[in-house]
Amino acid sequence: MVLDSLVSFVVGLLVGALAIHLAAVVIVGSSSYEQALVTAAIASFAWALTSVLVGWVPLVGPLLVLLVYVAVINARYPGGWVTAAGIGLVAWVASLLVLTLLGAVGIGVPVVGVPGV
């Protein structure tokens, strides 16, 4: 049971990192997978912590959670807040595409590091 959860987390983190990497390449023009992996790990931790602390507050909580996610991307990639929001949006779309492809071959995993997927 613990091993299944650990494998699911690692695979989800790798998929989330891939989505962030692809988004950064599209928006910023360059990225390394390692940078995206660290970004996904930090973002998932920050997202989880913020969700626990304020995520339950109607309207404000989810917006703060999203703001923290974009803030992590903003801190890790050049270009400012608008660029970070673009990377987050493209990462979300890329995650959905990767999950669709994995689902087509019978693999279902949660995505770690990209909110709402």
Secondary structure, DSSP 8 states (H G I E B T S, - for coil): -HHHHHHHHHHHHHHHHHHHHHHHHHHTS---HHHHHHHHHHHHHHHHHHHHHHTTSTTHHHHHHHHHHHHHHHHHSSSHHHHHHHHHHHHHHHHHHHHHHHHHTT-----SSSTT-
